[in-house]
Structure formats: structure tokens, C-alpha cells
Amino acid sequence: MITVPEQADYYKEILFNLENPVVLSVEQFDTYWPLTDAVWTKIGGKTLQQNSTVEVQHYECRLRKSKKTGTNVAEKEGRVVKNRITTSRVKDLCQVRMKMTRTLTEPITVTLERKDGSKHTHDLEETFRLCGLPSAVKRVVQAEADKDYTAAQIFHALKGGGKIEGSIALEAIGGASLKRHDVSNAKRGSRPDQRTLLHGISFRQDVDEARSLRNSKGRLSAEFEVLDAKKEQRWGLVFAEPKRLQVLQQRGYLTQFDSTHKMNKWKHNMFSFLVRDGNGIFIPAAHCVVDRENSETLSRAMEFIKSWCCWTPRYVLTDDSSIEQLAVKKTVHSMRTLQRKFFSAACKRVFDLLRQAMFTFTGIKCEELCRQAVNAAPEAMRSYVETHWLETQAKWAMYA
């Protein structure tokens, strides 16, 4: 996830202190300058010197802060403007200034040197903590923010998953002071458009070509759109091979599914539903491609799979994903079925008996409770309880 350049600590040190002029090639500058660029801020614009053969740009330490702090405007075009509550850094905490000289003729080099004998009154990490993170860290955070994970998940992953040794790479590129709100800000500014043209082919053209390929191979497929929890339109595509659906129908009582992230050029996620065949090997039985991972899209895809092969899973294995677990609850929900069918006061006795039957540990006890539920059910519901609960214990009971 995080690539640390070779000799990163050495170049961070010399580019921060600038005890002596540092001469870098273009490749070295592009590699190591992003590790310390947050220390410096420009003074004025670029100037050409020596008959336009070199380009000069002056910098100062951000803690010097020679630029004047802006002020709030109380009125604007006759309207009273509410003043924002802002803070500003204290000026003149450091006096270091620096000059960057770039040659414009081959071989191109970049020279960085201090303008006077002043030294930093702080260390490198303190600069990042007070003034912001370097570009190297921001690029890593932005790349992860574009993957549609939550800020907490990204922050946890960048910090090494809670392991001390896991955050070494982040600290090596200057991210020791990274906070979760930095990740949240990166996500807020990230608006990836997955429907733009890539290589001259539109999203719809790709979908149509995929549909033609699936039809030529005799596979079942369905394209759909749903509204997520934020009332935003989400796209999905579910497909499966008929022979694999037969295996899913026969052995789908234990189903495992998980996603592969950014599996195509549109950065879509693909979920695969796996079951064990006769040899005990997990094989993919169906797939679902979604533009964004959410429970509404996954639940709709699972409903299509159920309609194709009467899939009745008893145990569904997922990773530690609340989205996947919620999708399972929306699609396979014996308890919700109970609540929907037996919500009235007249059926309360039936509801209690069947709920107890769901979690009993023996087949004899489960059958006994189901028969009691049949006898306790109203005349109009008795046939339903007998057909869909008493005769199908092996599909939903805990003992099975």
C-alpha cells in the first residue's frame, strides 16, 4: 500500500536542514521532494536568470509566516456576513529561507540551498503536526479514499491495522501525525466519476458487450438499479452459469461470499458466491458486479440468485463486513418472516412456538414445537404453518 523510497530518511534530513547546497536530478527531486515539501511555502513568483537558462523560486519555512493573515469581512454588498471562527499560526517561529534553482537545459538539475545562516527552531515532525502533511502522505491517503472505504477503515489500514510495526512505512514518509479527519477531508474532496469515457469506450458499450458475451455462453444474467440508504441510484449486474446454479441449489446450505475490489477499469467490486462441491472444494456458483458496495445492491443480487435456483442458504460466511452481513439479513431472514406472517395478537402463541423451534438443538423437540404451532394456529394459517415450517425443518432449524 505504501512505497517508501530508498534512503528516505537521509534525504528527508538533508532537504530539511540544508546544511549544504543539495543538487538533485529530476528523478531524485520528484521522488524525495514530496517527503518534505510541507515544510516550505513559496515567496513571490518564479524568475528566469542567466539568459533564461535557469529558473529560480524562493521559499521560506511555514513557521516563519511572513504572509499576512486574512481577516473576516463584516459586510458584503450591504449584507451582514457571519464571521467564521478561525485560527492562525503565530508568526516568526522560524527564520529559515531557501532558494530553489532549476536548470532549463540538459542535464536538468535542481539545487536547493539556504539563503542565510538561520537554522530551524523545530524538528521535521513538528512542522507536519503544525502545518500539514507532505504530498507523499496526501497521495497515499487520496488513493485509498478513492476506493470508497470509510475514513475509519482507511485510517486503520494506513496505521498498520493496530500493529506497532505496521505504521513504520507511514511514519517513514512523514505520516506520524496523520489524523482521521485528514482522511475524512480527502474523502470529502474525492468525487470519482465511474461513468466517464475510458479508451474511447463508454460504460454502456462495455455493459452491452458483456451481455452479448454472457448470452453467447448461455449464462443467466440480470442488470438492475436500486436506491441505497442515501437515496442515490446504484447499479449492479448479477450472472451465473446454469450448471453451477444446480450445485448452489443442492449444496448452498453453506455459502461463502466476498468481494474483489476494483476488478475492472470502472473500479467496480465483484462479489463471488462460493459453495463446496462433492469433493469439499469451494467453487464459485454466481457473481455480482456492483458500482459501490452497499447492502441494498447485494440484497437485490441475492434475490435474483434465489429466484433462479431456489437457493435456500442456512449458513452464510462473510468477512467482518457490516454491509455484507446486513445484506444477508435482508435476504435470508427467518425471524423477519416470522414477524411478518405472525404479527397479530391472535398468532402470538404460534410466533413464540416457532421462534423457540428455530433455536432448539434436537430434531425431536423442533418437530414437537412445530406440531404445537400447527394446532395453535388459526384455521386460515394452519396449512401454511404445516407446509412451510413443519415440513421444511431441515432448511432453517439450528439442529439440522
LINPETA-V710589 format. One record per residue. N is the residue number from 1. RES is the residue in three letters. OMEGA is omega in whole degrees, 0 to 359 (* if undefined). BURIAL is + if it has 24 or more other ideal C-beta (glycine too) atoms within 12 Angstrom, else -. D_FIRST is the distance of its C-alpha to the first C-alpha in Angstrom with 1 decimal. Layout:
# LINPETA-V710589
N,RES,OMEGA,BURIAL,D_FIRST ; N,RES,OMEGA,BURIAL,D_FIRST
This chain:
# LINPETA-V710589
1,MET,182,-,0.0 ; 2,ILE,178,+,3.8 ; 3,THR,181,-,6.6 ; 4,VAL,179,+,9.9 ; 5,PRO,176,+,13.0 ; 6,GLU,180,-,15.9 ; 7,GLN,182,-,18.5 ; 8,ALA,181,+,16.6 ; 9,ASP,181,-,18.9 ; 10,TYR,182,-,21.9 ; 11,TYR,174,+,21.4 ; 12,LYS,182,+,20.6 ; 13,GLU,184,-,23.9 ; 14,ILE,179,+,26.0 ; 15,LEU,176,+,24.8 ; 16,PHE,185,+,25.5 ; 17,ASN,181,+,28.9 ; 18,LEU,176,+,30.2 ; 19,GLU,177,-,33.0 ; 20,ASN,176,-,33.7 ; 21,PRO,182,-,33.0 ; 22,VAL,180,+,29.6 ; 23,VAL,183,-,29.7 ; 24,LEU,169,+,26.5 ; 25,SER,180,-,26.1 ; 26,VAL,180,-,24.5 ; 27,GLU,178,-,21.4 ; 28,GLN,180,+,21.2 ; 29,PHE,180,+,21.9 ; 30,ASP,181,-,19.2 ; 31,THR,191,+,16.6 ; 32,TYR,179,+,18.0 ; 33,TRP,178,+,19.9 ; 34,PRO,178,+,17.0 ; 35,LEU,184,+,16.5 ; 36,THR,187,+,20.0 ; 37,ASP,180,+,21.3 ; 38,ALA,179,+,21.6 ; 39,VAL,192,+,24.4 ; 40,TRP,173,+,26.6 ; 41,THR,186,+,28.5 ; 42,LYS,171,-,30.8 ; 43,ILE,180,+,34.6 ; 44,GLY,182,-,36.5 ; 45,GLY,179,-,35.7 ; 46,LYS,177,-,35.2 ; 47,THR,176,-,38.3 ; 48,LEU,182,-,39.4 ; 49,GLN,178,-,41.4 ; 50,GLN,178,-,43.3 ; 51,ASN,177,-,44.5 ; 52,SER,178,-,41.2 ; 53,THR,178,-,39.4 ; 54,VAL,179,-,37.0 ; 55,GLU,186,-,35.1 ; 56,VAL,176,+,35.1 ; 57,GLN,180,+,33.2 ; 58,HIS,180,+,33.9 ; 59,TYR,171,+,31.5 ; 60,GLU,176,+,32.1 ; 61,CYS,182,+,30.2 ; 62,ARG,180,+,29.2 ; 63,LEU,173,+,31.3 ; 64,ARG,171,+,34.3 ; 65,LYS,178,-,34.4 ; 66,SER,181,-,37.4 ; 67,LYS,183,-,36.8 ; 68,LYS,178,-,39.0 ; 69,THR,179,-,37.6 ; 70,GLY,180,-,38.4 ; 71,THR,178,-,40.9 ; 72,ASN,178,-,41.3 ; 73,VAL,183,-,44.0 ; 74,ALA,180,-,46.6 ; 75,GLU,179,-,48.1 ; 76,LYS,180,-,47.1 ; 77,GLU,177,-,49.7 ; 78,GLY,180,-,51.9 ; 79,ARG,177,-,49.3 ; 80,VAL,181,-,48.3 ; 81,VAL,179,-,44.5 ; 82,LYS,180,-,42.9 ; 83,ASN,175,-,41.4 ; 84,ARG,175,-,37.7 ; 85,ILE,184,-,37.0 ; 86,THR,175,-,34.9 ; 87,THR,178,-,34.2 ; 88,SER,180,-,34.1 ; 89,ARG,175,-,33.1 ; 90,VAL,182,-,36.0 ; 91,LYS,174,-,36.9 ; 92,ASP,173,-,37.7 ; 93,LEU,179,-,35.5 ; 94,CYS,185,+,34.5 ; 95,GLN,184,-,36.5 ; 96,VAL,173,+,34.2 ; 97,ARG,188,+,34.3 ; 98,MET,177,+,32.8 ; 99,LYS,177,+,33.5 ; 100,MET,181,+,31.2 ; 101,THR,180,+,33.0 ; 102,ARG,177,+,31.7 ; 103,THR,182,+,34.0 ; 104,LEU,178,-,34.6 ; 105,THR,181,-,36.1 ; 106,GLU,352,-,34.7 ; 107,PRO,182,-,33.1 ; 108,ILE,178,-,31.1 ; 109,THR,177,+,30.0 ; 110,VAL,181,+,28.9 ; 111,THR,178,+,30.8 ; 112,LEU,182,+,30.1 ; 113,GLU,178,+,33.0 ; 114,ARG,182,+,34.4 ; 115,LYS,180,-,37.6 ; 116,ASP,184,-,39.4 ; 117,GLY,181,-,39.4 ; 118,SER,178,-,37.7 ; 119,LYS,179,-,34.9 ; 120,HIS,177,+,32.1 ; 121,THR,184,-,33.4 ; 122,HIS,177,-,30.0 ; 123,ASP,186,-,26.8 ; 124,LEU,182,+,23.5 ; 125,GLU,178,+,21.8 ; 126,GLU,176,-,25.0 ; 127,THR,180,+,24.6 ; 128,PHE,181,+,21.2 ; 129,ARG,184,+,22.7 ; 130,LEU,191,+,25.8 ; 131,CYS,180,+,24.8 ; 132,GLY,186,+,21.2 ; 133,LEU,178,+,17.7 ; 134,PRO,183,+,17.0 ; 135,SER,181,+,15.6 ; 136,ALA,179,+,12.4 ; 137,VAL,182,+,11.5 ; 138,LYS,179,+,13.1 ; 139,ARG,179,+,11.3 ; 140,VAL,180,+,7.8 ; 141,VAL,181,+,10.1 ; 142,GLN,179,+,12.0 ; 143,ALA,178,+,9.4 ; 144,GLU,180,+,8.8 ; 145,ALA,180,+,12.5 ; 146,ASP,183,+,13.5 ; 147,LYS,175,+,12.6 ; 148,ASP,169,+,15.6 ; 149,TYR,176,+,14.3 ; 150,THR,180,-,16.4 ; 151,ALA,180,+,15.8 ; 152,ALA,179,-,16.3 ; 153,GLN,180,+,13.7 ; 154,ILE,181,+,11.0 ; 155,PHE,180,+,12.4 ; 156,HIS,180,-,12.7 ; 157,ALA,180,+,9.1 ; 158,LEU,179,+,8.1 ; 159,LYS,175,+,11.1 ; 160,GLY,178,-,10.2 ; 161,GLY,178,-,12.4 ; 162,GLY,179,-,15.5 ; 163,LYS,182,-,15.3 ; 164,ILE,182,-,16.4 ; 165,GLU,183,-,14.4 ; 166,GLY,182,-,11.1 ; 167,SER,182,+,11.4 ; 168,ILE,181,-,12.3 ; 169,ALA,179,+,9.3 ; 170,LEU,179,+,9.7 ; 171,GLU,182,+,13.4 ; 172,ALA,179,+,13.2 ; 173,ILE,174,+,12.4 ; 174,GLY,184,+,15.0 ; 175,GLY,181,+,13.6 ; 176,ALA,182,+,16.0 ; 177,SER,179,+,18.1 ; 178,LEU,178,+,15.7 ; 179,LYS,182,-,17.8 ; 180,ARG,180,-,17.5 ; 181,HIS,174,-,19.9 ; 182,ASP,178,+,17.6 ; 183,VAL,179,+,15.2 ; 184,SER,178,-,18.5 ; 185,ASN,179,-,19.7 ; 186,ALA,178,+,16.8 ; 187,LYS,181,+,17.3 ; 188,ARG,180,-,21.0 ; 189,GLY,182,-,20.8 ; 190,SER,178,-,18.7 ; 191,ARG,182,-,21.1 ; 192,PRO,178,-,19.7 ; 193,ASP,184,-,22.7 ; 194,GLN,182,+,22.1 ; 195,ARG,179,-,25.8 ; 196,THR,180,-,25.9 ; 197,LEU,175,-,27.1 ; 198,LEU,179,-,24.7 ; 199,HIS,176,-,26.4 ; 200,GLY,181,-,29.7 ; 201,ILE,181,-,29.4 ; 202,SER,179,-,29.6 ; 203,PHE,182,+,28.0 ; 204,ARG,177,-,31.5 ; 205,GLN,178,-,32.2 ; 206,ASP,180,+,29.1 ; 207,VAL,180,+,30.4 ; 208,ASP,178,-,33.9 ; 209,GLU,178,-,32.9 ; 210,ALA,179,+,31.0 ; 211,ARG,179,-,34.0 ; 212,SER,179,-,36.3 ; 213,LEU,180,-,34.3 ; 214,ARG,180,+,34.3 ; 215,ASN,180,-,38.0 ; 216,SER,179,-,38.8 ; 217,LYS,176,-,37.3 ; 218,GLY,181,-,39.1 ; 219,ARG,175,+,36.2 ; 220,LEU,180,+,36.6 ; 221,SER,178,+,34.4 ; 222,ALA,176,+,34.5 ; 223,GLU,185,+,32.9 ; 224,PHE,174,+,33.1 ; 225,GLU,180,-,32.3 ; 226,VAL,173,+,32.3 ; 227,LEU,179,-,32.2 ; 228,ASP,183,+,29.4 ; 229,ALA,179,-,30.1 ; 230,LYS,180,-,29.9 ; 231,LYS,176,-,32.4 ; 232,GLU,182,-,30.0 ; 233,GLN,180,-,30.5 ; 234,ARG,185,+,27.9 ; 235,TRP,177,+,28.1 ; 236,GLY,179,+,27.8 ; 237,LEU,179,+,28.9 ; 238,VAL,181,+,29.9 ; 239,PHE,182,+,31.3 ; 240,ALA,175,+,32.5 ; 241,GLU,184,-,34.8 ; 242,PRO,181,-,38.3 ; 243,LYS,178,-,38.4 ; 244,ARG,177,+,35.2 ; 245,LEU,176,+,36.5 ; 246,GLN,176,-,39.5 ; 247,VAL,179,+,37.3 ; 248,LEU,180,+,35.6 ; 249,GLN,184,+,39.0 ; 250,GLN,188,-,40.4 ; 251,ARG,184,+,37.5 ; 252,GLY,177,+,35.3 ; 253,TYR,173,+,36.5 ; 254,LEU,184,+,33.2 ; 255,THR,176,+,30.3 ; 256,GLN,175,+,26.6 ; 257,PHE,180,+,24.2 ; 258,ASP,187,+,20.5 ; 259,SER,169,+,18.4 ; 260,THR,187,-,16.1 ; 261,HIS,175,-,14.0 ; 262,LYS,185,+,14.5 ; 263,MET,175,-,16.8 ; 264,ASN,185,-,18.9 ; 265,LYS,177,-,19.1 ; 266,TRP,178,+,20.2 ; 267,LYS,178,+,16.9 ; 268,HIS,174,+,19.0 ; 269,ASN,178,+,18.3 ; 270,MET,177,+,20.6 ; 271,PHE,178,+,22.1 ; 272,SER,178,+,24.0 ; 273,PHE,187,+,27.0 ; 274,LEU,174,+,27.7 ; 275,VAL,179,+,31.0 ; 276,ARG,178,-,32.5 ; 277,ASP,182,-,35.1 ; 278,GLY,179,-,38.3 ; 279,ASN,180,-,36.5 ; 280,GLY,181,-,34.1 ; 281,ILE,178,-,31.1 ; 282,PHE,178,-,28.8 ; 283,ILE,178,+,29.1 ; 284,PRO,180,+,27.9 ; 285,ALA,180,+,30.9 ; 286,ALA,182,+,29.7 ; 287,HIS,177,+,26.8 ; 288,CYS,177,+,26.0 ; 289,VAL,182,+,23.9 ; 290,VAL,179,+,23.4 ; 291,ASP,176,+,22.3 ; 292,ARG,184,+,21.0 ; 293,GLU,174,+,20.8 ; 294,ASN,187,+,23.9 ; 295,SER,182,+,26.7 ; 296,GLU,180,+,29.4 ; 297,THR,180,+,28.0 ; 298,LEU,180,+,27.2 ; 299,SER,179,+,30.7 ; 300,ARG,179,+,32.3 ; 301,ALA,179,+,30.7 ; 302,MET,177,+,31.8 ; 303,GLU,176,+,35.3 ; 304,PHE,181,+,35.5 ; 305,ILE,179,+,34.7 ; 306,LYS,181,+,37.3 ; 307,SER,181,-,39.9 ; 308,TRP,189,+,39.4 ; 309,CYS,182,+,40.0 ; 310,CYS,180,-,41.1 ; 311,TRP,180,+,37.9 ; 312,THR,181,+,38.7 ; 313,PRO,175,+,35.7 ; 314,ARG,178,+,36.7 ; 315,TYR,180,-,33.4 ; 316,VAL,182,+,30.0 ; 317,LEU,175,-,26.8 ; 318,THR,172,+,23.6 ; 319,ASP,183,-,20.5 ; 320,ASP,182,-,20.4 ; 321,SER,179,+,20.5 ; 322,SER,180,-,23.5 ; 323,ILE,180,+,23.5 ; 324,GLU,180,+,24.0 ; 325,GLN,178,-,26.6 ; 326,LEU,178,+,28.4 ; 327,ALA,178,+,28.7 ; 328,VAL,180,+,30.3 ; 329,LYS,180,-,32.7 ; 330,LYS,185,+,33.7 ; 331,THR,182,+,34.4 ; 332,VAL,191,+,35.8 ; 333,HIS,178,-,37.7 ; 334,SER,181,+,41.0 ; 335,MET,178,-,41.4 ; 336,ARG,176,-,41.2 ; 337,THR,176,+,43.6 ; 338,LEU,183,+,46.0 ; 339,GLN,181,-,45.8 ; 340,ARG,185,-,46.4 ; 341,LYS,187,+,49.3 ; 342,PHE,183,+,51.0 ; 343,PHE,186,-,50.6 ; 344,SER,179,-,54.3 ; 345,ALA,181,-,56.4 ; 346,ALA,182,-,58.6 ; 347,CYS,183,+,55.6 ; 348,LYS,179,-,54.3 ; 349,ARG,178,-,55.9 ; 350,VAL,179,+,54.3 ; 351,PHE,181,+,50.8 ; 352,ASP,181,-,51.2 ; 353,LEU,181,+,52.3 ; 354,LEU,177,+,49.6 ; 355,ARG,177,+,46.9 ; 356,GLN,180,-,48.3 ; 357,ALA,181,+,48.5 ; 358,MET,188,+,44.8 ; 359,PHE,176,-,43.9 ; 360,THR,188,-,46.7 ; 361,PHE,180,-,46.1 ; 362,THR,179,-,49.2 ; 363,GLY,181,-,50.3 ; 364,ILE,180,-,53.9 ; 365,LYS,180,-,53.1 ; 366,CYS,180,+,50.9 ; 367,GLU,179,+,53.7 ; 368,GLU,180,-,56.2 ; 369,LEU,179,+,54.2 ; 370,CYS,179,+,53.8 ; 371,ARG,175,+,57.5 ; 372,GLN,178,-,58.3 ; 373,ALA,178,+,56.0 ; 374,VAL,181,+,58.0 ; 375,ASN,182,-,61.2 ; 376,ALA,184,-,60.0 ; 377,ALA,173,+,58.7 ; 378,PRO,184,-,60.9 ; 379,GLU,183,-,62.8 ; 380,ALA,184,-,60.5 ; 381,MET,188,+,57.3 ; 382,ARG,180,-,58.7 ; 383,SER,179,-,58.1 ; 384,TYR,181,+,54.5 ; 385,VAL,181,+,53.8 ; 386,GLU,184,-,55.5 ; 387,THR,189,-,53.7 ; 388,HIS,180,+,50.2 ; 389,TRP,182,+,49.9 ; 390,LEU,186,+,52.6 ; 391,GLU,182,-,52.2 ; 392,THR,184,+,48.4 ; 393,GLN,185,+,47.6 ; 394,ALA,183,-,45.5 ; 395,LYS,186,+,43.0 ; 396,TRP,185,+,42.2 ; 397,ALA,181,+,43.8 ; 398,MET,184,-,41.8 ; 399,TYR,189,-,44.1 ; 400,ALA,*,-,43.5
